[in-house]
């Protein structure tokens, strides 16, 4: 199954390199939901998330010839999405819009983890973080960037990245505790 | 819970996160792939081209000849003959007139404005009368239909030596290629401001042009500037005008 999927992605890669519209459409359709899952973590709302997705895919198709095949094609696309999201954030930051809109996304799948918090809840927590904290947290924790890389990408110092990460964690911890308490209370009572 | 465990909570949760796009984005993506990305910045090339065009048009506007050169010949005796050349009917008419054309325009008045270029002329009138004078009627007719003025009438006179004598009577007409656009521009472009607007509108396709000028009682002034980041525009009704700085 996994092998089959990999094979088709590779076939699509060839098609995309030939600029074949059908292959591009199939690639988009097979990865859109997954990549939007990446975008929503960075974007301030679902509109921006879809904008990033759209921009990201256009970039993927225009730059596909630059993909050399080190690492997976999907991983490369994911990195493009993250970079597009970072660019969008930087543009956004320049327009000094610091208002965070917490918007509930309807996620088609609800997944549970150890603590009983759904991914949707986690996503809402992330959305409530100030923009900079959200970027640093996403990049460091989920994408695995180093503080040095984050500093370069967001045009902040390494130290600022570190301190923003720890503050983001502190805010999230507090909220998780609150939510767990709420969940616990609703389950018991 | 350690930082690592806490991070893992989010990482595991988000790694498999999939969100279905609300609408169909594919058509939009396809559209962007079809049309090359428009550059927001006005390219330097176009700026350069614009200034060249502007200087050229300004040159035409300011240095156009004050008096149009007319076909009218000072010598009154010449005038009816000239008109006969221009009239397609009389071109066909008689050999005598054709002879007169040659004689009068070439012999009597070689320097008249109606006859600019004379390459080779047969001055012997009696000889000419005997010879067949061929007049290239087709171009004369064609031009005569378009305008009452003929630019050029070429008379080919084969002489005894079979060499061709070419008589070219060229009239200086007001150059239509130059005078007409100027006249057109004149009807629309009444001031330097209009001229600038005209040129800019050809180059800058945006709604707010890079520079906009307008006229009022005091004269021509700049009413709008749009250099991407900086937008200034004074409305027609609003006196203060809008000042917008766009950091996008």
Boltz contact constraints between the chains, C-beta under 6 A:
constraints:
  - contact:
      token1: [A, 25]
      token2: [B, 26]
      max_distance: 6.0
  - contact:
      token1: [A, 28]
      token2: [B, 26]
      max_distance: 6.0
  - contact:
      token1: [A, 32]
      token2: [B, 21]
      max_distance: 6.0
  - contact:
      token1: [A, 33]
      token2: [B, 18]
      max_distance: 6.0
  - contact:
      token1: [A, 33]
      token2: [B, 20]
      max_distance: 6.0
  - contact:
      token1: [A, 34]
      token2: [B, 18]
      max_distance: 6.0
  - contact:
      token1: [A, 36]
      token2: [B, 19]
      max_distance: 6.0
  - contact:
      token1: [A, 36]
      token2: [B, 21]
      max_distance: 6.0
  - contact:
      token1: [A, 37]
      token2: [B, 17]
      max_distance: 6.0
  - contact:
      token1: [A, 37]
      token2: [B, 18]
      max_distance: 6.0
  - contact:
      token1: [A, 37]
      token2: [B, 19]
      max_distance: 6.0
  - contact:
      token1: [A, 40]
      token2: [B, 19]
      max_distance: 6.0
  - contact:
      token1: [A, 50]
      token2: [B, 21]
      max_distance: 6.0
  - contact:
      token1: [A, 54]
      token2: [B, 25]
      max_distance: 6.0
  - contact:
      token1: [A, 54]
      token2: [B, 28]
      max_distance: 6.0
  - contact:
      token1: [A, 54]
      token2: [B, 29]
      max_distance: 6.0
  - contact:
      token1: [A, 57]
      token2: [B, 29]
      max_distance: 6.0
  - contact:
      token1: [A, 58]
      token2: [B, 29]
      max_distance: 6.0
  - contact:
      token1: [A, 58]
      token2: [B, 32]
      max_distance: 6.0
  - contact:
      token1: [A, 61]
      token2: [B, 33]
      max_distance: 6.0
  - contact:
      token1: [A, 94]
      token2: [B, 247]
      max_distance: 6.0
  - contact:
      token1: [A, 107]
      token2: [B, 19]
      max_distance: 6.0
  - contact:
      token1: [A, 108]
      token2: [B, 20]
      max_distance: 6.0
  - contact:
      token1: [A, 113]
      token2: [B, 12]
      max_distance: 6.0
  - contact:
      token1: [A, 113]
      token2: [B, 13]
      max_distance: 6.0
  - contact:
      token1: [A, 119]
      token2: [B, 13]
      max_distance: 6.0
  - contact:
      token1: [A, 119]
      token2: [B, 17]
      max_distance: 6.0
  - contact:
      token1: [A, 122]
      token2: [B, 10]
      max_distance: 6.0
  - contact:
      token1: [A, 122]
      token2: [B, 13]
      max_distance: 6.0
  - contact:
      token1: [A, 141]
      token2: [B, 7]
      max_distance: 6.0
  - contact:
      token1: [A, 141]
      token2: [B, 10]
      max_distance: 6.0
  - contact:
      token1: [A, 141]
      token2: [B, 11]
      max_distance: 6.0
  - contact:
      token1: [A, 142]
      token2: [B, 11]
      max_distance: 6.0
  - contact:
      token1: [A, 142]
      token2: [B, 14]
      max_distance: 6.0
